[in-house]
Amino acid sequence: MGKAHGLRYLPKSAIEKIDKLQNQELLYLNHDFQNPYHSRALLLRTNDNYIVGYCPQYIVDDVFKLNHKNPKTCQSAS
């Protein structure tokens, strides 16, 4: 199982949410346009909108390529 990055920047409430995540719980990717350090940063968030980390940078380019090649693989959250 992979690990999210950027946890040290999250508020206490997000860490508490991470501690309660269930196996197989769906997480969503959101492009963090306003990230001053990485213009292609991808946030990981829960269905109830808690930010629980960042997608590791070493796979971000692959995620963007996959989405560009087949947009249906990345669906919008309702």
HTML snippet that shows the backbone in 3Dmol.js (N, CA, C, O; Angstrom):
<script src="https://3Dmol.org/build/3Dmol-min.js"></script>
<div id="view" style="width:600px;height:400px;position:relative"></div>
<script>
const pdb = `
ATOM      1  N   MET A   1       0.840  -1.174   0.000  1.00  0.00           N
ATOM      2  CA  MET A   1       0.000   0.000   0.000  1.00  0.00           C
ATOM      3  C   MET A   1       0.886   1.239   0.000  1.00  0.00           C
ATOM      4  O   MET A   1       1.847   1.316   0.766  1.00  0.00           O
ATOM      5  N   GLY A   2       0.571   2.200  -0.847  1.00  0.00           N
ATOM      6  CA  GLY A   2       1.342   3.422  -0.940  1.00  0.00           C
ATOM      7  C   GLY A   2       1.051   4.357   0.209  1.00  0.00           C
ATOM      8  O   GLY A   2       0.091   4.167   0.957  1.00  0.00           O
ATOM      9  N   LYS A   3       1.880   5.358   0.341  1.00  0.00           N
ATOM     10  CA  LYS A   3       1.693   6.326   1.412  1.00  0.00           C
ATOM     11  C   LYS A   3       1.524   7.706   0.825  1.00  0.00           C
ATOM     12  O   LYS A   3       2.175   8.068  -0.155  1.00  0.00           O
ATOM     13  N   ALA A   4       0.636   8.476   1.443  1.00  0.00           N
ATOM     14  CA  ALA A   4       0.441   9.861   1.043  1.00  0.00           C
ATOM     15  C   ALA A   4       1.613  10.693   1.547  1.00  0.00           C
ATOM     16  O   ALA A   4       2.282  10.324   2.512  1.00  0.00           O
ATOM     17  N   HIS A   5       1.846  11.783   0.903  1.00  0.00           N
ATOM     18  CA  HIS A   5       2.912  12.706   1.287  1.00  0.00           C
ATOM     19  C   HIS A   5       2.286  13.990   1.808  1.00  0.00           C
ATOM     20  O   HIS A   5       1.098  14.234   1.597  1.00  0.00           O
ATOM     21  N   GLY A   6       3.077  14.810   2.485  1.00  0.00           N
ATOM     22  CA  GLY A   6       2.624  16.119   2.950  1.00  0.00           C
ATOM     23  C   GLY A   6       1.803  16.091   4.222  1.00  0.00           C
ATOM     24  O   GLY A   6       1.130  17.072   4.539  1.00  0.00           O
ATOM     25  N   LEU A   7       1.840  14.989   4.961  1.00  0.00           N
ATOM     26  CA  LEU A   7       1.004  14.879   6.151  1.00  0.00           C
ATOM     27  C   LEU A   7       1.372  15.894   7.225  1.00  0.00           C
ATOM     28  O   LEU A   7       0.512  16.308   8.003  1.00  0.00           O
ATOM     29  N   ARG A   8       2.622  16.296   7.277  1.00  0.00           N
ATOM     30  CA  ARG A   8       3.039  17.235   8.331  1.00  0.00           C
ATOM     31  C   ARG A   8       2.416  18.618   8.168  1.00  0.00           C
ATOM     32  O   ARG A   8       2.434  19.421   9.100  1.00  0.00           O
ATOM     33  N   TYR A   9       1.868  18.898   6.994  1.00  0.00           N
ATOM     34  CA  TYR A   9       1.253  20.197   6.744  1.00  0.00           C
ATOM     35  C   TYR A   9      -0.238  20.218   7.062  1.00  0.00           C
ATOM     36  O   TYR A   9      -0.876  21.266   6.962  1.00  0.00           O
ATOM     37  N   LEU A  10      -0.790  19.094   7.435  1.00  0.00           N
ATOM     38  CA  LEU A  10      -2.229  18.993   7.635  1.00  0.00           C
ATOM     39  C   LEU A  10      -2.629  19.348   9.061  1.00  0.00           C
ATOM     40  O   LEU A  10      -1.857  19.147   9.998  1.00  0.00           O
ATOM     41  N   PRO A  11      -3.854  19.884   9.222  1.00  0.00           N
ATOM     42  CA  PRO A  11      -4.339  20.189  10.568  1.00  0.00           C
ATOM     43  C   PRO A  11      -4.646  18.914  11.354  1.00  0.00           C
ATOM     44  O   PRO A  11      -4.760  17.828  10.785  1.00  0.00           O
ATOM     45  N   LYS A  12      -4.774  19.068  12.650  1.00  0.00           N
ATOM     46  CA  LYS A  12      -5.042  17.940  13.541  1.00  0.00           C
ATOM     47  C   LYS A  12      -6.309  17.176  13.127  1.00  0.00           C
ATOM     48  O   LYS A  12      -6.340  15.948  13.204  1.00  0.00           O
ATOM     49  N   SER A  13      -7.339  17.887  12.695  1.00  0.00           N
ATOM     50  CA  SER A  13      -8.592  17.229  12.298  1.00  0.00           C
ATOM     51  C   SER A  13      -8.375  16.274  11.115  1.00  0.00           C
ATOM     52  O   SER A  13      -9.012  15.223  11.038  1.00  0.00           O
ATOM     53  N   ALA A  14      -7.479  16.642  10.203  1.00  0.00           N
ATOM     54  CA  ALA A  14      -7.187  15.767   9.058  1.00  0.00           C
ATOM     55  C   ALA A  14      -6.439  14.516   9.515  1.00  0.00           C
ATOM     56  O   ALA A  14      -6.708  13.420   9.023  1.00  0.00           O
ATOM     57  N   ILE A  15      -5.513  14.670  10.444  1.00  0.00           N
ATOM     58  CA  ILE A  15      -4.772  13.524  10.971  1.00  0.00           C
ATOM     59  C   ILE A  15      -5.732  12.577  11.691  1.00  0.00           C
ATOM     60  O   ILE A  15      -5.608  11.358  11.575  1.00  0.00           O
ATOM     61  N   GLU A  16      -6.680  13.133  12.428  1.00  0.00           N
ATOM     62  CA  GLU A  16      -7.686  12.303  13.105  1.00  0.00           C
ATOM     63  C   GLU A  16      -8.518  11.541  12.080  1.00  0.00           C
ATOM     64  O   GLU A  16      -8.847  10.374  12.290  1.00  0.00           O
ATOM     65  N   LYS A  17      -8.858  12.197  10.972  1.00  0.00           N
ATOM     66  CA  LYS A  17      -9.622  11.534   9.905  1.00  0.00           C
ATOM     67  C   LYS A  17      -8.795  10.410   9.287  1.00  0.00           C
ATOM     68  O   LYS A  17      -9.324   9.330   9.021  1.00  0.00           O
ATOM     69  N   ILE A  18      -7.510  10.650   9.056  1.00  0.00           N
ATOM     70  CA  ILE A  18      -6.621   9.631   8.487  1.00  0.00           C
ATOM     71  C   ILE A  18      -6.596   8.401   9.383  1.00  0.00           C
ATOM     72  O   ILE A  18      -6.632   7.270   8.897  1.00  0.00           O
ATOM     73  N   ASP A  19      -6.534   8.623  10.689  1.00  0.00           N
ATOM     74  CA  ASP A  19      -6.496   7.511  11.636  1.00  0.00           C
ATOM     75  C   ASP A  19      -7.765   6.660  11.580  1.00  0.00           C
ATOM     76  O   ASP A  19      -7.753   5.498  11.988  1.00  0.00           O
ATOM     77  N   LYS A  20      -8.859   7.237  11.076  1.00  0.00           N
ATOM     78  CA  LYS A  20     -10.145   6.526  11.008  1.00  0.00           C
ATOM     79  C   LYS A  20     -10.459   5.975   9.619  1.00  0.00           C
ATOM     80  O   LYS A  20     -11.505   5.354   9.432  1.00  0.00           O
ATOM     81  N   LEU A  21      -9.579   6.187   8.643  1.00  0.00           N
ATOM     82  CA  LEU A  21      -9.837   5.683   7.294  1.00  0.00           C
ATOM     83  C   LEU A  21      -9.964   4.164   7.312  1.00  0.00           C
ATOM     84  O   LEU A  21      -9.256   3.468   8.041  1.00  0.00           O
ATOM     85  N   GLN A  22     -10.875   3.676   6.498  1.00  0.00           N
ATOM     86  CA  GLN A  22     -11.116   2.247   6.391  1.00  0.00           C
ATOM     87  C   GLN A  22     -10.411   1.685   5.171  1.00  0.00           C
ATOM     88  O   GLN A  22     -10.221   2.388   4.178  1.00  0.00           O
ATOM     89  N   ASN A  23     -10.024   0.429   5.241  1.00  0.00           N
ATOM     90  CA  ASN A  23      -9.447  -0.266   4.095  1.00  0.00           C
ATOM     91  C   ASN A  23     -10.447  -0.217   2.935  1.00  0.00           C
ATOM     92  O   ASN A  23     -11.641  -0.432   3.141  1.00  0.00           O
ATOM     93  N   GLN A  24      -9.981   0.057   1.752  1.00  0.00           N
ATOM     94  CA  GLN A  24     -10.804   0.153   0.543  1.00  0.00           C
ATOM     95  C   GLN A  24     -11.658   1.426   0.483  1.00  0.00           C
ATOM     96  O   GLN A  24     -12.494   1.552  -0.412  1.00  0.00           O
ATOM     97  N   GLU A  25     -11.470   2.364   1.402  1.00  0.00           N
ATOM     98  CA  GLU A  25     -12.224   3.617   1.341  1.00  0.00           C
ATOM     99  C   GLU A  25     -11.753   4.419   0.134  1.00  0.00           C
ATOM    100  O   GLU A  25     -10.554   4.576  -0.092  1.00  0.00           O
ATOM    101  N   LEU A  26     -12.696   4.916  -0.623  1.00  0.00           N
ATOM    102  CA  LEU A  26     -12.390   5.655  -1.843  1.00  0.00           C
ATOM    103  C   LEU A  26     -11.836   7.035  -1.505  1.00  0.00           C
ATOM    104  O   LEU A  26     -12.403   7.763  -0.689  1.00  0.00           O
ATOM    105  N   LEU A  27     -10.719   7.385  -2.145  1.00  0.00           N
ATOM    106  CA  LEU A  27     -10.142   8.716  -2.021  1.00  0.00           C
ATOM    107  C   LEU A  27     -10.169   9.385  -3.387  1.00  0.00           C
ATOM    108  O   LEU A  27     -10.109   8.716  -4.418  1.00  0.00           O
ATOM    109  N   TYR A  28     -10.257  10.685  -3.386  1.00  0.00           N
ATOM    110  CA  TYR A  28     -10.345  11.458  -4.621  1.00  0.00           C
ATOM    111  C   TYR A  28      -9.078  12.281  -4.804  1.00  0.00           C
ATOM    112  O   TYR A  28      -8.457  12.714  -3.833  1.00  0.00           O
ATOM    113  N   LEU A  29      -8.705  12.490  -6.054  1.00  0.00           N
ATOM    114  CA  LEU A  29      -7.577  13.350  -6.399  1.00  0.00           C
ATOM    115  C   LEU A  29      -8.100  14.713  -6.827  1.00  0.00           C
ATOM    116  O   LEU A  29      -9.058  14.808  -7.594  1.00  0.00           O
ATOM    117  N   ASN A  30      -7.474  15.753  -6.331  1.00  0.00           N
ATOM    118  CA  ASN A  30      -7.798  17.114  -6.738  1.00  0.00           C
ATOM    119  C   ASN A  30      -6.515  17.838  -7.096  1.00  0.00           C
ATOM    120  O   ASN A  30      -5.547  17.822  -6.335  1.00  0.00           O
ATOM    121  N   HIS A  31      -6.515  18.471  -8.257  1.00  0.00           N
ATOM    122  CA  HIS A  31      -5.353  19.250  -8.688  1.00  0.00           C
ATOM    123  C   HIS A  31      -5.267  20.492  -7.804  1.00  0.00           C
ATOM    124  O   HIS A  31      -6.198  21.296  -7.764  1.00  0.00           O
ATOM    125  N   ASP A  32      -4.162  20.646  -7.104  1.00  0.00           N
ATOM    126  CA  ASP A  32      -3.943  21.772  -6.209  1.00  0.00           C
ATOM    127  C   ASP A  32      -3.295  22.913  -7.001  1.00  0.00           C
ATOM    128  O   ASP A  32      -2.081  23.104  -6.936  1.00  0.00           O
ATOM    129  N   PHE A  33      -4.097  23.661  -7.740  1.00  0.00           N
ATOM    130  CA  PHE A  33      -3.620  24.731  -8.615  1.00  0.00           C
ATOM    131  C   PHE A  33      -2.846  25.811  -7.865  1.00  0.00           C
ATOM    132  O   PHE A  33      -1.963  26.450  -8.437  1.00  0.00           O
ATOM    133  N   GLN A  34      -3.168  26.016  -6.609  1.00  0.00           N
ATOM    134  CA  GLN A  34      -2.567  27.113  -5.854  1.00  0.00           C
ATOM    135  C   GLN A  34      -1.334  26.687  -5.058  1.00  0.00           C
ATOM    136  O   GLN A  34      -0.827  27.474  -4.259  1.00  0.00           O
ATOM    137  N   ASN A  35      -0.857  25.504  -5.247  1.00  0.00           N
ATOM    138  CA  ASN A  35       0.315  25.043  -4.523  1.00  0.00           C
ATOM    139  C   ASN A  35       1.551  25.802  -5.036  1.00  0.00           C
ATOM    140  O   ASN A  35       1.901  25.670  -6.208  1.00  0.00           O
ATOM    141  N   PRO A  36       2.214  26.590  -4.184  1.00  0.00           N
ATOM    142  CA  PRO A  36       3.338  27.404  -4.644  1.00  0.00           C
ATOM    143  C   PRO A  36       4.620  26.601  -4.904  1.00  0.00           C
ATOM    144  O   PRO A  36       5.567  27.125  -5.489  1.00  0.00           O
ATOM    145  N   TYR A  37       4.655  25.334  -4.474  1.00  0.00           N
ATOM    146  CA  TYR A  37       5.868  24.536  -4.595  1.00  0.00           C
ATOM    147  C   TYR A  37       5.824  23.532  -5.729  1.00  0.00           C
ATOM    148  O   TYR A  37       6.864  23.111  -6.238  1.00  0.00           O
ATOM    149  N   HIS A  38       4.619  23.147  -6.125  1.00  0.00           N
ATOM    150  CA  HIS A  38       4.488  22.124  -7.173  1.00  0.00           C
ATOM    151  C   HIS A  38       3.206  22.406  -7.954  1.00  0.00           C
ATOM    152  O   HIS A  38       2.105  22.163  -7.459  1.00  0.00           O
ATOM    153  N   SER A  39       3.351  22.914  -9.161  1.00  0.00           N
ATOM    154  CA  SER A  39       2.187  23.341  -9.953  1.00  0.00           C
ATOM    155  C   SER A  39       1.280  22.189 -10.358  1.00  0.00           C
ATOM    156  O   SER A  39       0.142  22.416 -10.769  1.00  0.00           O
ATOM    157  N   ARG A  40       1.762  20.961 -10.248  1.00  0.00           N
ATOM    158  CA  ARG A  40       0.932  19.796 -10.605  1.00  0.00           C
ATOM    159  C   ARG A  40       0.603  18.936  -9.395  1.00  0.00           C
ATOM    160  O   ARG A  40       0.292  17.753  -9.537  1.00  0.00           O
ATOM    161  N   ALA A  41       0.672  19.522  -8.211  1.00  0.00           N
ATOM    162  CA  ALA A  41       0.377  18.775  -6.986  1.00  0.00           C
ATOM    163  C   ALA A  41      -1.053  18.250  -7.016  1.00  0.00           C
ATOM    164  O   ALA A  41      -1.972  18.931  -7.470  1.00  0.00           O
ATOM    165  N   LEU A  42      -1.219  17.029  -6.524  1.00  0.00           N
ATOM    166  CA  LEU A  42      -2.538  16.408  -6.442  1.00  0.00           C
ATOM    167  C   LEU A  42      -2.864  16.109  -4.985  1.00  0.00           C
ATOM    168  O   LEU A  42      -2.173  15.330  -4.328  1.00  0.00           O
ATOM    169  N   LEU A  43      -3.919  16.732  -4.493  1.00  0.00           N
ATOM    170  CA  LEU A  43      -4.405  16.469  -3.147  1.00  0.00           C
ATOM    171  C   LEU A  43      -5.145  15.140  -3.113  1.00  0.00           C
ATOM    172  O   LEU A  43      -5.757  14.740  -4.104  1.00  0.00           O
ATOM    173  N   LEU A  44      -5.090  14.465  -1.993  1.00  0.00           N
ATOM    174  CA  LEU A  44      -5.931  13.298  -1.745  1.00  0.00           C
ATOM    175  C   LEU A  44      -6.982  13.729  -0.736  1.00  0.00           C
ATOM    176  O   LEU A  44      -6.655  14.262   0.325  1.00  0.00           O
ATOM    177  N   ARG A  45      -8.250  13.496  -1.071  1.00  0.00           N
ATOM    178  CA  ARG A  45      -9.312  13.891  -0.144  1.00  0.00           C
ATOM    179  C   ARG A  45     -10.350  12.787  -0.013  1.00  0.00           C
ATOM    180  O   ARG A  45     -10.466  11.911  -0.870  1.00  0.00           O
ATOM    181  N   THR A  46     -11.091  12.850   1.067  1.00  0.00           N
ATOM    182  CA  THR A  46     -12.149  11.876   1.323  1.00  0.00           C
ATOM    183  C   THR A  46     -13.457  12.368   0.711  1.00  0.00           C
ATOM    184  O   THR A  46     -13.553  13.497   0.229  1.00  0.00           O
ATOM    185  N   ASN A  47     -14.447  11.504   0.742  1.00  0.00           N
ATOM    186  CA  ASN A  47     -15.766  11.852   0.218  1.00  0.00           C
ATOM    187  C   ASN A  47     -16.387  13.020   0.991  1.00  0.00           C
ATOM    188  O   ASN A  47     -17.155  13.803   0.431  1.00  0.00           O
ATOM    189  N   ASP A  48     -16.053  13.130   2.272  1.00  0.00           N
ATOM    190  CA  ASP A  48     -16.582  14.229   3.071  1.00  0.00           C
ATOM    191  C   ASP A  48     -15.599  15.412   3.147  1.00  0.00           C
ATOM    192  O   ASP A  48     -15.641  16.214   4.080  1.00  0.00           O
ATOM    193  N   ASN A  49     -14.725  15.494   2.152  1.00  0.00           N
ATOM    194  CA  ASN A  49     -13.862  16.647   1.885  1.00  0.00           C
ATOM    195  C   ASN A  49     -12.744  16.917   2.896  1.00  0.00           C
ATOM    196  O   ASN A  49     -12.327  18.063   3.061  1.00  0.00           O
ATOM    197  N   TYR A  50     -12.266  15.894   3.560  1.00  0.00           N
ATOM    198  CA  TYR A  50     -11.061  16.046   4.373  1.00  0.00           C
ATOM    199  C   TYR A  50      -9.857  15.825   3.469  1.00  0.00           C
ATOM    200  O   TYR A  50      -9.802  14.837   2.737  1.00  0.00           O
ATOM    201  N   ILE A  51      -8.903  16.730   3.515  1.00  0.00           N
ATOM    202  CA  ILE A  51      -7.637  16.530   2.804  1.00  0.00           C
ATOM    203  C   ILE A  51      -6.789  15.610   3.664  1.00  0.00           C
ATOM    204  O   ILE A  51      -6.531  15.893   4.834  1.00  0.00           O
ATOM    205  N   VAL A  52      -6.359  14.501   3.067  1.00  0.00           N
ATOM    206  CA  VAL A  52      -5.625  13.493   3.837  1.00  0.00           C
ATOM    207  C   VAL A  52      -4.222  13.256   3.299  1.00  0.00           C
ATOM    208  O   VAL A  52      -3.592  12.255   3.642  1.00  0.00           O
ATOM    209  N   GLY A  53      -3.727  14.150   2.469  1.00  0.00           N
ATOM    210  CA  GLY A  53      -2.356  14.036   1.978  1.00  0.00           C
ATOM    211  C   GLY A  53      -2.251  14.456   0.521  1.00  0.00           C
ATOM    212  O   GLY A  53      -3.177  15.018  -0.063  1.00  0.00           O
ATOM    213  N   TYR A  54      -1.091  14.162  -0.037  1.00  0.00           N
ATOM    214  CA  TYR A  54      -0.802  14.475  -1.434  1.00  0.00           C
ATOM    215  C   TYR A  54      -0.350  13.214  -2.143  1.00  0.00           C
ATOM    216  O   TYR A  54       0.280  12.341  -1.546  1.00  0.00           O
ATOM    217  N   CYS A  55      -0.674  13.129  -3.405  1.00  0.00           N
ATOM    218  CA  CYS A  55      -0.177  12.050  -4.256  1.00  0.00           C
ATOM    219  C   CYS A  55       1.348  12.215  -4.372  1.00  0.00           C
ATOM    220  O   CYS A  55       1.830  13.326  -4.597  1.00  0.00           O
ATOM    221  N   PRO A  56       2.098  11.138  -4.222  1.00  0.00           N
ATOM    222  CA  PRO A  56       3.560  11.258  -4.349  1.00  0.00           C
ATOM    223  C   PRO A  56       3.956  11.841  -5.707  1.00  0.00           C
ATOM    224  O   PRO A  56       3.399  11.469  -6.740  1.00  0.00           O
ATOM    225  N   GLN A  57       4.926  12.759  -5.690  1.00  0.00           N
ATOM    226  CA  GLN A  57       5.324  13.459  -6.915  1.00  0.00           C
ATOM    227  C   GLN A  57       5.815  12.522  -8.011  1.00  0.00           C
ATOM    228  O   GLN A  57       5.656  12.818  -9.195  1.00  0.00           O
ATOM    229  N   TYR A  58       6.405  11.403  -7.630  1.00  0.00           N
ATOM    230  CA  TYR A  58       6.954  10.518  -8.654  1.00  0.00           C
ATOM    231  C   TYR A  58       5.889   9.835  -9.508  1.00  0.00           C
ATOM    232  O   TYR A  58       6.227   9.244 -10.533  1.00  0.00           O
ATOM    233  N   ILE A  59       4.611   9.894  -9.120  1.00  0.00           N
ATOM    234  CA  ILE A  59       3.566   9.322  -9.984  1.00  0.00           C
ATOM    235  C   ILE A  59       2.611  10.371 -10.547  1.00  0.00           C
ATOM    236  O   ILE A  59       1.725  10.039 -11.334  1.00  0.00           O
ATOM    237  N   VAL A  60       2.785  11.641 -10.151  1.00  0.00           N
ATOM    238  CA  VAL A  60       1.880  12.701 -10.602  1.00  0.00           C
ATOM    239  C   VAL A  60       1.850  12.801 -12.129  1.00  0.00           C
ATOM    240  O   VAL A  60       0.771  12.881 -12.717  1.00  0.00           O
ATOM    241  N   ASP A  61       3.005  12.799 -12.772  1.00  0.00           N
ATOM    242  CA  ASP A  61       3.024  12.909 -14.233  1.00  0.00           C
ATOM    243  C   ASP A  61       2.266  11.762 -14.890  1.00  0.00           C
ATOM    244  O   ASP A  61       1.569  11.969 -15.884  1.00  0.00           O
ATOM    245  N   ASP A  62       2.395  10.555 -14.345  1.00  0.00           N
ATOM    246  CA  ASP A  62       1.666   9.412 -14.897  1.00  0.00           C
ATOM    247  C   ASP A  62       0.159   9.571 -14.732  1.00  0.00           C
ATOM    248  O   ASP A  62      -0.605   9.186 -15.617  1.00  0.00           O
ATOM    249  N   VAL A  63      -0.271  10.131 -13.611  1.00  0.00           N
ATOM    250  CA  VAL A  63      -1.702  10.364 -13.390  1.00  0.00           C
ATOM    251  C   VAL A  63      -2.236  11.359 -14.418  1.00  0.00           C
ATOM    252  O   VAL A  63      -3.302  11.142 -14.995  1.00  0.00           O
ATOM    253  N   PHE A  64      -1.502  12.447 -14.649  1.00  0.00           N
ATOM    254  CA  PHE A  64      -1.935  13.432 -15.648  1.00  0.00           C
ATOM    255  C   PHE A  64      -1.951  12.823 -17.059  1.00  0.00           C
ATOM    256  O   PHE A  64      -2.868  13.085 -17.837  1.00  0.00           O
ATOM    257  N   LYS A  65      -0.947  12.020 -17.381  1.00  0.00           N
ATOM    258  CA  LYS A  65      -0.916  11.369 -18.701  1.00  0.00           C
ATOM    259  C   LYS A  65      -2.091  10.415 -18.864  1.00  0.00           C
ATOM    260  O   LYS A  65      -2.731  10.384 -19.915  1.00  0.00           O
ATOM    261  N   LEU A  66      -2.372   9.643 -17.834  1.00  0.00           N
ATOM    262  CA  LEU A  66      -3.493   8.709 -17.888  1.00  0.00           C
ATOM    263  C   LEU A  66      -4.806   9.444 -18.078  1.00  0.00           C
ATOM    264  O   LEU A  66      -5.642   9.032 -18.883  1.00  0.00           O
ATOM    265  N   ASN A  67      -4.990  10.521 -17.350  1.00  0.00           N
ATOM    266  CA  ASN A  67      -6.221  11.298 -17.476  1.00  0.00           C
ATOM    267  C   ASN A  67      -6.341  11.933 -18.855  1.00  0.00           C
ATOM    268  O   ASN A  67      -7.435  11.999 -19.414  1.00  0.00           O
ATOM    269  N   HIS A  68      -5.228  12.399 -19.403  1.00  0.00           N
ATOM    270  CA  HIS A  68      -5.257  13.005 -20.735  1.00  0.00           C
ATOM    271  C   HIS A  68      -5.563  11.957 -21.804  1.00  0.00           C
ATOM    272  O   HIS A  68      -6.307  12.222 -22.748  1.00  0.00           O
ATOM    273  N   LYS A  69      -4.987  10.776 -21.650  1.00  0.00           N
ATOM    274  CA  LYS A  69      -5.172   9.709 -22.638  1.00  0.00           C
ATOM    275  C   LYS A  69      -6.579   9.129 -22.580  1.00  0.00           C
ATOM    276  O   LYS A  69      -7.164   8.808 -23.615  1.00  0.00           O
ATOM    277  N   ASN A  70      -7.117   8.995 -21.387  1.00  0.00           N
ATOM    278  CA  ASN A  70      -8.449   8.405 -21.218  1.00  0.00           C
ATOM    279  C   ASN A  70      -9.151   9.105 -20.056  1.00  0.00           C
ATOM    280  O   ASN A  70      -9.095   8.626 -18.924  1.00  0.00           O
ATOM    281  N   PRO A  71      -9.811  10.232 -20.324  1.00  0.00           N
ATOM    282  CA  PRO A  71     -10.439  11.010 -19.260  1.00  0.00           C
ATOM    283  C   PRO A  71     -11.467  10.237 -18.429  1.00  0.00           C
ATOM    284  O   PRO A  71     -11.738  10.610 -17.288  1.00  0.00           O
ATOM    285  N   LYS A  72     -12.036   9.180 -18.980  1.00  0.00           N
ATOM    286  CA  LYS A  72     -13.039   8.420 -18.240  1.00  0.00           C
ATOM    287  C   LYS A  72     -12.426   7.651 -17.069  1.00  0.00           C
ATOM    288  O   LYS A  72     -13.152   7.207 -16.179  1.00  0.00           O
ATOM    289  N   THR A  73     -11.097   7.487 -17.058  1.00  0.00           N
ATOM    290  CA  THR A  73     -10.467   6.790 -15.940  1.00  0.00           C
ATOM    291  C   THR A  73     -10.467   7.638 -14.675  1.00  0.00           C
ATOM    292  O   THR A  73     -10.364   7.107 -13.569  1.00  0.00           O
ATOM    293  N   CYS A  74     -10.582   8.948 -14.833  1.00  0.00           N
ATOM    294  CA  CYS A  74     -10.638   9.862 -13.696  1.00  0.00           C
ATOM    295  C   CYS A  74     -12.002  10.539 -13.728  1.00  0.00           C
ATOM    296  O   CYS A  74     -12.278  11.375 -14.590  1.00  0.00           O
ATOM    297  N   GLN A  75     -12.841  10.167 -12.782  1.00  0.00           N
ATOM    298  CA  GLN A  75     -14.203  10.677 -12.750  1.00  0.00           C
ATOM    299  C   GLN A  75     -14.333  11.790 -11.717  1.00  0.00           C
ATOM    300  O   GLN A  75     -13.599  11.829 -10.730  1.00  0.00           O
ATOM    301  N   SER A  76     -15.265  12.677 -11.959  1.00  0.00           N
ATOM    302  CA  SER A  76     -15.539  13.739 -11.016  1.00  0.00           C
ATOM    303  C   SER A  76     -16.352  13.211  -9.854  1.00  0.00           C
ATOM    304  O   SER A  76     -17.213  12.348 -10.027  1.00  0.00           O
ATOM    305  N   ALA A  77     -16.082  13.724  -8.684  1.00  0.00           N
ATOM    306  CA  ALA A  77     -16.864  13.363  -7.503  1.00  0.00           C
ATOM    307  C   ALA A  77     -18.166  14.145  -7.529  1.00  0.00           C
ATOM    308  O   ALA A  77     -18.211  15.284  -7.994  1.00  0.00           O
ATOM    309  N   SER A  78     -19.210  13.530  -7.032  1.00  0.00           N
ATOM    310  CA  SER A  78     -20.505  14.231  -7.008  1.00  0.00           C
ATOM    311  C   SER A  78     -20.657  15.075  -5.776  1.00  0.00           C
ATOM    312  O   SER A  78     -21.684  15.729  -5.599  1.00  0.00           O
TER     313      SER A  78
END
`;
const viewer = $3Dmol.createViewer("view");
viewer.addModel(pdb, "pdb");
viewer.setStyle({}, {cartoon: {color: "spectrum"}});
viewer.zoomTo();
viewer.render();
</script>
